[in-house]
Amino acid sequence: MMLHPPFPPTLYLHLFTPSEPLWHNLCIPDAGICHFLYKCGYNGPEPSAVERSSADQSCFKQLWSIINWRIDLGLAVETVDMPEVQNTKQAVRRQLREIVAGLSEEQRHAKSVAACSFIATTPEFTAARVVMLYLSTPTEIDTTSLALKCWQAGKTVVVPKVSWDQRRMLPVEITSLTDHITTSGPGVREPLDGAPVPVDLIDIVIVPGLGFTDKGFRIGRGMGFYDRFLAQPEFIGVSCGLGFDEQVLPAIPVLDHDIPLSMLVTDRGIRRFASNCMSR
């Protein structure tokens, strides 16, 4: 997506230094962009008042998310262009993979136990009759204990069965974490078979991710499976991100099709964002 006149397609940001106000490091040739950035979270001196174009507002939110992420990491931004959004997401993914890879097996186990314990105490999980989990990989929060808690409480457990050709997920009931499970695609564990479960019956979806924010956004592996699943009008339940606290960033690049989560649980606690959560 490109910006439209009179706004230029790029904006420039000098190397950020914490001792200086953000405003002094922005070299922006158009006052309109200043106004948009302010509305999207800029907290420096108020820019000159100009009329906003609602059609371009999402463009500037995306630009701002890129800038904000780089600033929080102390990175220099020389040029930001809308086609760069996907490249920036790839950079975020590389950074997050390195962060998770730096956790020891013992740390990942302890953090998995803590995060799953937090979820199990939430009213959203307690009230749920049908819980959609993911079958975890070695670098993700291990959901084994959650599945066991579900079965002990008489809940139905469903997991995604992936259609790689159609790029969609089918929720399928499982009764075991080992029987009729295979590995497909990029190391994704999924059931070989099972009874499909209607999306509108799912009360809570536990969503993995490479990274998350305190605003409820997530960044996945780039294929959009969960964004498409959560965007279905049939889904009326709660979406709960699950990750290590190290995976929570101040900001990530956000596109129009990125679906925010209802809540997020890590090994450090619970964050709620949406009105359909049971407690705020």
Sequence and secondary structure as in RCSB ss.txt:
>XXXX:A:sequence
MMLHPPFPPTLYLHLFTPSEPLWHNLCIPDAGICHFLYKCGYNGPEPSAVERSSADQSCFKQLWSIINWRIDLGL
AVETVDMPEVQNTKQAVRRQLREIVAGLSEEQRHAKSVAACSFIATTPEFTAARVVMLYLSTPTEIDTTSLALKC
WQAGKTVVVPKVSWDQRRMLPVEITSLTDHITTSGPGVREPLDGAPVPVDLIDIVIVPGLGFTDKGFRIGRGMGF
YDRFLAQPEFIGVSCGLGFDEQVLPAIPVLDHDIPLSMLVTDRGIRRFASNCMSR
>XXXX:A:secstr
    TTS SEEEE    TTS GGGGEE S HHHHHHHHHTT  SS        HHHHHHHHHHHHHHHHHHHTT 
  S EEGGGHHHHHHHHHHHHHHHHHTS HHHHHHHHHHHHHHHHTSHHHHH SEEE     TTS   HHHHHHH
HHTT EEEEEEEETTTTEEEEEE S SSTTEEEETTTEEEESS  B  GGG  EEEE  SEEETTS EE SSS H
HHHHHT TT  SEEEEE  GGGEES     TT    SEEEETTEEEE STTSS  
